[in-house]
């Protein structure tokens, strides 16, 4: 196998590897992986078409050209829909699939041109001659080329648009997770920062690739190493982080969505619910569970998440994460003083913190010193 061919097929192997792993997760009823699996499928067809063209398998390229128009343009919408499925805190709406409208319209345009207007022989000639730089003066070939050029421009514009849209979605998600989760390390989507860097590189290389005519890469085959090398890294990173991303919003978030019981919460509420909430936290100590979420506590209190969230915001001037961590820190203070045999790392776990780093930071913010320094100040030895 030539070096040129190896450069072309490496992204396909990367996509296949992660695509199979994500598909297995999807079969295990991990629905959040289904959209990411489709994203990998879109990438596979897009890369496969490039491999077929640049290795001059023109008949294969022609046979998949029409569906590749759809899959190539669906890459960015499918990744956005994956992020949307992770970050939605409301019931699912089919409206999200309207993001596939442009890929579908482009697919039907390609179907009309290459499925009905062109004969099989004309399609082969269009691919093997016109797209590789041989001049053909017939208007229908020029029309098909303009359409092909438009697909490329749409791809670039969609990449820029969905880059902005994905980051806006993630920013909105991060702004509200502290109102929903007591620990946010696994749900903050920090790996999107890596995605941002890689997608920018992919967009730059994609713009370079689509701005040049295909004949340029036919005559300079090793120039394809730049976009395909970046795509290999891009798909590997998305597969790696995406396969490890946990589901953020569990079904309990949607069970009581839309209830109007708590549309208004005033600071002059009766003390009965405050007492009820305090009793549950002190007696049942649900804050010791690292995965405790707002709906979990709302269920224990016999109310819905909207009411509880507004109640905590109005009466304690804190978000849910801050409110629960206050109880965890009180518990940690007791253990640091009374439980000499427990090391600090185990205390952070016992008290419900998801990591020692988070525990150390929160403890220092509240008490002004680290847990270790606090324990020493109480004249205790670790």
C-alpha positions as CSV (number, residue, x, y, z in Angstrom):
1,X,0.0,0.0,0.0
2,X,1.4,3.4,-1.0
3,X,1.9,6.2,1.5
4,X,-0.7,8.3,-0.3
5,X,-3.3,5.5,0.1
6,X,-2.4,5.1,3.8
7,X,-2.8,8.8,4.5
8,X,-6.3,8.6,2.9
9,X,-7.6,5.6,4.8
10,X,-6.3,6.3,8.3
11,X,-9.3,8.5,9.1
12,X,-11.6,5.7,8.0
13,X,-10.0,3.3,10.4
14,X,-10.3,5.8,13.2
15,X,-14.0,6.4,12.5
16,X,-14.6,2.6,12.3
17,X,-13.0,2.0,15.6
18,X,-15.0,4.6,17.5
19,X,-18.1,4.1,15.5
20,X,-18.2,0.4,16.5
21,X,-17.7,1.2,20.1
22,X,-20.4,3.9,20.1
23,X,-22.7,1.5,18.2
24,X,-22.3,-1.1,21.0
25,X,-23.1,1.6,23.6
26,X,-26.2,2.6,21.5
27,X,-27.4,-1.0,21.5
28,X,-27.1,-1.0,25.3
29,X,-29.8,1.6,25.3
30,X,-27.5,4.5,25.8
31,X,-29.6,6.8,23.7
32,X,-27.2,9.7,24.0
33,X,-24.7,7.7,21.9
34,X,-27.0,7.2,19.0
35,X,-26.6,10.7,17.6
36,X,-22.8,10.5,18.0
37,X,-22.8,7.2,16.2
38,X,-24.7,8.8,13.3
39,X,-22.1,11.6,13.3
40,X,-19.4,9.0,12.9
41,X,-21.4,7.4,10.1
42,X,-21.6,10.7,8.3
43,X,-17.9,11.2,8.6
44,X,-17.2,7.7,7.3
45,X,-19.1,8.3,4.1
46,X,-17.5,11.7,3.6
47,X,-14.0,10.3,4.1
48,X,-14.8,7.2,2.0
49,X,-15.9,9.4,-1.0
50,X,-12.6,11.2,-0.8
51,X,-10.6,7.9,-0.7
52,X,-12.5,6.6,-3.7
53,X,-11.9,9.8,-5.7
54,X,-8.3,10.3,-4.9
55,X,-7.4,6.7,-5.5
56,X,-9.3,7.0,-8.8
57,X,-12.0,4.5,-8.0
58,X,-14.3,6.7,-10.0
59,X,-17.1,4.1,-10.4
60,X,-17.3,3.6,-6.7
61,X,-17.2,7.4,-6.1
62,X,-20.0,7.9,-8.6
63,X,-22.1,5.2,-7.0
64,X,-22.0,6.9,-3.6
65,X,-21.8,10.5,-4.7
66,X,-25.5,11.3,-4.1
67,X,-25.8,9.9,-0.6
68,X,-22.4,11.4,0.3
69,X,-23.9,14.9,-0.4
70,X,-26.4,14.2,2.4
71,X,-23.9,12.6,4.8
72,X,-21.2,15.2,4.3
73,X,-23.5,18.1,5.0
74,X,-25.1,16.3,7.9
75,X,-21.8,16.1,9.9
76,X,-22.2,19.4,11.8
77,X,-25.9,19.2,12.4
78,X,-25.6,15.6,13.7
79,X,-22.9,16.7,16.2
80,X,-25.0,19.7,17.3
81,X,-28.0,17.3,17.8
82,X,-25.7,15.1,19.9
83,X,-24.7,18.1,22.1
84,X,-28.4,19.1,22.2
85,X,-29.4,15.6,23.4
86,X,-26.8,15.9,26.2
87,X,-27.7,19.4,27.3
88,X,-31.5,19.4,27.0
89,X,-33.3,19.8,30.3
90,X,-36.7,19.7,28.7
91,X,-38.7,16.9,27.0
92,X,-37.5,15.9,23.6
93,X,-38.9,17.8,20.6
94,X,-38.8,16.6,17.0
95,X,-38.1,20.1,15.8
96,X,-34.4,19.5,16.4
97,X,-34.4,17.4,13.3
98,X,-35.1,20.4,11.1
99,X,-31.3,20.9,11.2
100,X,-31.2,18.2,8.6
101,X,-33.3,20.2,6.2
102,X,-30.4,21.7,4.1
103,X,-28.7,18.3,3.8
104,X,-31.9,16.8,2.6
105,X,-32.6,19.5,0.1
106,X,-29.0,19.2,-1.2
107,X,-29.5,15.4,-1.4
108,X,-32.6,15.8,-3.6
109,X,-30.9,18.3,-5.8
110,X,-28.0,15.8,-6.4
111,X,-30.5,13.0,-6.9
112,X,-32.3,15.0,-9.7
113,X,-29.1,15.9,-11.4
114,X,-27.1,12.7,-11.1
115,X,-30.0,10.2,-10.6
116,X,-32.4,11.4,-13.3
117,X,-30.8,14.0,-15.6
118,X,-27.4,12.3,-16.1
119,X,-27.0,8.8,-17.5
120,X,-24.7,6.4,-15.9
121,X,-22.0,7.0,-18.5
122,X,-22.4,10.8,-18.1
123,X,-21.9,10.5,-14.4
124,X,-18.8,8.5,-14.8
125,X,-17.5,11.0,-17.3
126,X,-18.3,13.9,-15.0
127,X,-16.3,12.3,-12.2
128,X,-13.4,10.9,-14.2
129,X,-12.9,13.8,-16.5
130,X,-14.6,17.0,-15.5
131,X,-13.8,16.9,-11.8
132,X,-10.2,16.0,-12.5
133,X,-9.6,19.0,-14.7
134,X,-10.4,17.9,-18.2
135,X,-12.5,20.6,-20.1
136,X,-16.0,19.6,-21.2
137,X,-18.0,22.4,-22.8
138,X,-21.4,20.8,-22.5
139,X,-23.7,23.0,-20.3
140,X,-25.0,20.1,-18.2
141,X,-21.6,19.3,-16.9
142,X,-21.0,22.9,-16.1
143,X,-24.3,23.0,-14.3
144,X,-23.4,19.9,-12.2
145,X,-20.0,21.3,-11.4
146,X,-21.7,24.6,-10.1
147,X,-24.0,22.4,-7.9
148,X,-20.9,20.5,-6.6
149,X,-19.2,23.8,-5.8
150,X,-22.3,25.0,-4.0
151,X,-22.3,21.9,-1.8
152,X,-18.7,22.7,-0.9
153,X,-19.6,26.3,0.0
154,X,-22.6,25.2,2.1
155,X,-20.3,22.7,3.9
156,X,-17.9,25.6,4.9
157,X,-20.8,27.9,5.9
158,X,-22.5,25.2,8.0
159,X,-19.2,24.4,9.7
160,X,-18.8,28.0,10.8
161,X,-22.5,28.3,11.8
162,X,-22.6,25.1,13.9
163,X,-19.3,25.9,15.5
164,X,-20.9,29.0,16.9
165,X,-24.2,27.2,17.7
166,X,-22.5,24.3,19.5
167,X,-20.5,26.7,21.7
168,X,-23.5,28.8,22.5
169,X,-25.4,25.7,23.5
170,X,-22.5,24.5,25.8
171,X,-22.3,28.0,27.3
172,X,-26.0,28.0,28.2
173,X,-25.6,24.5,29.6
174,X,-22.7,25.5,31.9
175,X,-24.6,28.6,33.2
176,X,-27.4,26.4,34.7
177,X,-25.8,23.1,35.8
178,X,-25.0,24.5,39.3
179,X,-28.8,24.9,39.7
180,X,-29.3,21.2,38.9
181,X,-26.3,19.2,40.1
182,X,-24.4,19.0,43.3
183,X,-21.3,17.9,41.5
184,X,-20.6,19.3,38.0
185,X,-17.2,17.8,37.0
186,X,-18.7,15.1,34.8
187,X,-21.5,17.2,33.2
188,X,-19.6,20.5,32.4
189,X,-18.5,19.3,28.9
190,X,-15.0,20.7,29.4
191,X,-13.7,18.5,26.6
192,X,-15.5,20.8,24.1
193,X,-12.5,23.0,24.5
194,X,-10.5,20.4,22.8
195,X,-13.2,20.1,20.2
196,X,-13.0,23.8,19.6
197,X,-9.3,23.7,18.8
198,X,-9.7,20.7,16.5
199,X,-12.8,21.9,14.7
200,X,-11.1,25.2,13.9
201,X,-8.1,23.3,12.5
202,X,-10.5,21.1,10.6
203,X,-12.4,24.1,9.3
204,X,-9.2,25.8,8.1
205,X,-8.0,22.6,6.4
206,X,-11.6,22.1,5.1
207,X,-11.7,25.6,3.6
208,X,-8.3,25.0,2.0
209,X,-9.5,21.6,0.7
210,X,-12.8,22.8,-0.7
211,X,-11.4,26.1,-2.0
212,X,-9.1,24.2,-4.2
213,X,-10.3,22.3,-7.2
214,X,-10.1,18.5,-7.0
215,X,-7.6,18.5,-9.9
216,X,-5.1,20.3,-7.6
217,X,-5.0,17.3,-5.3
218,X,-5.0,14.9,-8.1
219,X,-1.8,16.5,-9.4
220,X,-0.4,17.0,-5.9
221,X,-1.5,13.9,-4.1
222,X,0.6,14.4,-0.9
223,X,-1.1,17.8,-0.2
224,X,-4.1,15.8,0.9
225,X,-2.1,14.8,4.0
226,X,-2.9,18.1,5.7
227,X,-6.7,17.9,5.8
228,X,-6.8,14.1,6.2
229,X,-4.2,14.2,9.0
230,X,-6.2,16.8,10.9
231,X,-9.4,14.9,10.3
232,X,-7.9,11.7,11.8
233,X,-7.0,13.6,15.0
234,X,-10.4,15.3,15.0
235,X,-12.4,12.0,14.8
236,X,-10.2,10.3,17.3
237,X,-10.7,13.1,19.9
238,X,-14.5,13.2,19.3
239,X,-14.7,9.4,19.6
240,X,-12.5,9.3,22.7
241,X,-14.3,12.0,24.7
242,X,-17.8,11.2,23.3
243,X,-17.5,7.5,24.3
244,X,-16.7,8.5,27.9
245,X,-19.2,11.2,28.2
246,X,-21.9,10.2,30.8
247,X,-25.6,11.0,30.4
248,X,-26.2,14.4,31.9
249,X,-30.0,14.7,32.3
250,X,-31.6,11.5,33.6
251,X,-35.3,10.8,33.0
252,X,-36.1,12.2,36.5
253,X,-35.5,15.7,35.1
254,X,-38.4,15.4,32.7
255,X,-40.9,13.6,34.9
256,X,-42.3,16.8,36.4
257,X,-41.3,19.4,33.9
258,X,-44.0,22.0,33.2
259,X,-45.8,21.7,36.6
260,X,-47.2,25.1,37.6
261,X,-47.1,24.4,41.3
262,X,-44.1,26.7,41.8
263,X,-44.6,29.4,39.3
264,X,-44.2,32.0,42.1
265,X,-41.9,31.7,45.1
266,X,-41.8,34.6,47.6
267,X,-39.4,35.3,50.5
268,X,-42.4,35.4,52.8
269,X,-43.1,31.7,52.5
270,X,-44.2,29.8,55.5
271,X,-41.5,28.1,57.5
272,X,-43.1,24.7,57.1
273,X,-41.3,23.8,53.9
274,X,-38.0,25.2,55.1
275,X,-38.3,23.0,58.2
276,X,-39.3,20.0,56.1
277,X,-36.3,20.5,53.8
278,X,-33.9,20.9,56.7
279,X,-35.2,17.7,58.4
280,X,-34.7,15.7,55.3
281,X,-31.2,16.9,54.8
282,X,-30.2,16.4,58.5
283,X,-31.9,13.0,59.0
284,X,-31.6,11.3,55.6
285,X,-28.3,13.1,54.6
286,X,-28.9,12.7,50.8
287,X,-26.0,15.2,50.2
288,X,-23.6,12.3,50.9
289,X,-24.5,10.8,47.5
290,X,-22.2,12.4,44.9
291,X,-24.7,12.1,42.1
292,X,-27.4,13.9,44.0
293,X,-29.4,16.2,41.7
294,X,-32.1,18.7,42.1
295,X,-34.9,16.3,41.0
296,X,-33.6,13.7,43.4
297,X,-34.0,16.1,46.3
298,X,-37.3,17.4,45.0
299,X,-38.7,13.9,45.0
300,X,-37.6,13.4,48.6
301,X,-39.3,16.6,49.6
302,X,-42.5,15.7,47.7
303,X,-42.3,18.7,45.3
304,X,-41.0,19.4,41.8
305,X,-37.6,20.7,40.7
306,X,-38.8,24.2,39.6
307,X,-40.3,24.9,43.1
308,X,-37.3,23.6,45.0
309,X,-34.8,25.5,42.8
310,X,-36.6,28.8,43.2
311,X,-37.1,28.1,46.9
312,X,-33.3,27.7,47.4
313,X,-32.5,30.7,45.3
314,X,-34.9,33.0,47.1
315,X,-34.5,31.8,50.7
316,X,-30.8,30.9,50.8
317,X,-29.4,33.1,48.1
318,X,-27.5,30.1,46.7
319,X,-27.7,27.8,43.7
320,X,-28.3,24.1,44.3
321,X,-24.7,23.1,44.1
322,X,-23.7,25.8,46.7
323,X,-26.5,24.8,49.0
324,X,-25.7,21.1,49.0
325,X,-21.9,21.7,49.4
326,X,-22.6,23.7,52.5
327,X,-24.0,20.5,54.1
328,X,-21.1,18.5,52.8
329,X,-18.5,20.9,54.2
330,X,-20.2,20.8,57.6
331,X,-20.0,17.1,57.5
332,X,-16.4,17.2,56.4
333,X,-15.5,19.6,59.3
334,X,-16.9,17.1,61.8
335,X,-15.0,14.2,60.3
336,X,-11.7,16.2,60.2
337,X,-12.0,16.9,63.9
338,X,-13.4,13.6,65.2
339,X,-12.2,10.9,62.7
340,X,-8.4,10.9,63.0
341,X,-8.1,7.6,61.2
342,X,-9.7,8.9,58.0
343,X,-7.3,10.5,55.5
344,X,-8.5,13.7,53.8
345,X,-9.1,12.1,50.4
346,X,-11.4,9.5,51.9
347,X,-13.3,12.2,53.8
348,X,-14.0,14.1,50.6
349,X,-15.5,10.9,49.1
350,X,-17.5,10.1,52.3
351,X,-19.0,13.6,52.3
352,X,-20.2,13.4,48.7
353,X,-17.6,15.3,46.7
354,X,-16.7,13.9,43.4
355,X,-13.0,14.7,43.6
356,X,-10.4,15.7,46.2
357,X,-9.6,18.8,44.1
358,X,-13.1,20.1,44.3
359,X,-13.3,19.3,48.0
360,X,-10.1,21.1,48.7
361,X,-11.1,24.2,46.8
362,X,-14.6,24.4,48.4
363,X,-13.2,23.9,51.9
364,X,-10.6,26.6,51.4
365,X,-13.2,29.0,50.1
366,X,-15.4,28.5,53.2
367,X,-12.8,28.2,56.0
368,X,-9.9,30.1,54.5
369,X,-7.4,27.1,54.9
370,X,-7.0,23.7,53.3
371,X,-8.5,20.7,55.0
372,X,-5.1,19.5,56.1
373,X,-4.2,22.9,57.7
374,X,-7.6,23.0,59.4
375,X,-7.1,19.5,60.9
376,X,-3.6,20.6,62.2
377,X,-5.1,23.7,63.7
378,X,-7.4,21.5,65.8
379,X,-4.2,19.9,67.2
380,X,-4.9,16.6,65.5
381,X,-2.4,14.5,63.5
382,X,-3.3,13.0,60.2
